[in-house]
Amino acid sequence: MVNSIGSKLAKPPMIFFKKKFSSLDQCIKSKYGRYLIRKYGYSALHLCIFFDKPEWIDELNNIEILKTQKSSLGLTPTMLSMWLNRKKCFAKLKQLNAPKIQLEKDGITKYFTIRDFEKFFGIEYLQNLEFSSIDLLNKIIKRIQKSNRKKMIFPEEKWLGTYYKDKIYSDSLSDIVIKWINSKKGYGLFAKNDIKKKKWIGQYSGYIRSSTPRKDQKNAYCFEYVTGYKYPENFTIDAKKKGNLTRFINHSYQPNLKPSLIYFGPILLIGFFTNQNIKEGEELTYDYGPDYWKKREKPN
C-alpha cells in the first residue's frame, strides 16, 4: 500500500487490530493508531469513533473543530459514528430528540419509545445506514468517488444531500403512523396529516452488506444499494433485523411515494418523497419494481 506522498505503508499484524487500548493517548501512540492516522487520515476524534470509545471524547479539546475534520475518504467523525452504528459516540456529537413512534392496531393507539419499538417488533431501530465493516464502507466510498469523477452522480442527487442534511442526521420521519392492515399485508405506514407533493418522508435505513441473491429472495426487507450507474451492484440494504419506519412501506402499482438517490457526503442514500398530494389516513406506498417480484407471488 502507498499513501498520498508515495511512501510504503505496511499494514500492522492482526494482533494490533485486536488489541484493546486503555486510553486515547495509548491508542494514538500505538502502531495501529499511527497506521489509521496515516492510512485514512483519521483525527483523534475519528479514533474515538472507530474504537467505539465515547469516554475518550471527553478528553479532547477543540471538539467543535475536530467534528468538522474529514478523513482522506471524506468522512467526518459524525458520519463515521453514524455509519458504523456507534450510537453512544453519535449521541455525544449530535444532540437529537428521541422520536415518539405512533402505532395503531385493532382500534388501539400506542406511543412507543425507541426501546419499546425494538422490544415490540424484535428488531434494532436504526436511524441511518449501518455498514457491516469499515472495509466495506471504504470500498463503497471509493466506488462512489469514481462514479462522481465520471459524472455519474447527478446534480439533483447532490442538491438533495445538501438540502436535506439536517433531516438525514436527525432521522426525520414526520407526519406518519404505523398501522396494522391485515394478516396478509401486516403493518403499513400511513399519513398522520395531509402531506403535500414532493415532501420528504424518510430515508430507507438498514444494514449494508454484500448481496446473497438466493437468501435475499426470501427476505422482504432488502433494497439494492447503488454505487454508480455503470457498476454491477452487489450490495444490499437489509432492514429485516435493523431499520426505521420506512421498512413498513408496502408495495403498490399506483404508488404515492418515489425513492430517490441522495448524495450525502461520500456515500449515496435512498430517500422517499411524495409524488402527489396525500390525504390524512392514506397509506404510503411505492413500487417495489419488477426484479422484486421475479420469484415472489405478485399482489393482485
KAKAZI-V331231 format. One record per backbone hydrogen bond with DSSP energy under -1.0 kcal/mol. CO is the residue of the C=O (numbers start at 1). NH is the residue of the N-H. Records with the same first field share a line. If there is no record, write none. Layout:
CO=NH ; NH
This chain:
1=9
3=6
7=3
13=16
14=18
23=27
24=28
25=29
30=34
31=35
32=36
33=37
34=38
35=39
36=40 ; 42
40=72
43=47
44=48
45=49
46=50
47=51
48=53
49=52
53=56
56=59
57=60
62=66
63=67
65=68
71=74
75=71
76=80
77=81
78=82
79=83
80=84
81=86
83=131
85=87
86=90
87=91
88=92
89=93
90=94
101=112
102=178
103=110
104=180
105=108
108=105
110=103
112=101
113=117
114=118
115=119
116=120
117=121
118=122
124=243
130=208
133=137
134=138
135=139
136=140
137=141
138=142
139=143
140=144
141=145
142=146
143=147
144=148
145=149
146=150
147=152
148=151
154=158
155=159
156=160
157=161 ; 263
158=162
159=163
160=164
164=168
165=169
166=170
167=172
175=192
177=190
178=104
179=188
182=186
186=181
188=179
189=284
190=177
191=281
195=278
199=274
202=272
203=205
206=130
207=238
208=132
209=236
212=216
213=217
215=218
216=219
221=239
223=237
228=231
234=211
235=225
236=209
237=223
238=207
241=124
243=126
244=247
245=248
246=249
250=286
256=275
258=273
260=271
262=269
264=267
267=264
269=262
270=204
271=260
272=201 ; 202
273=258
274=198
278=195
279=282
282=191
285=257
286=252
291=294
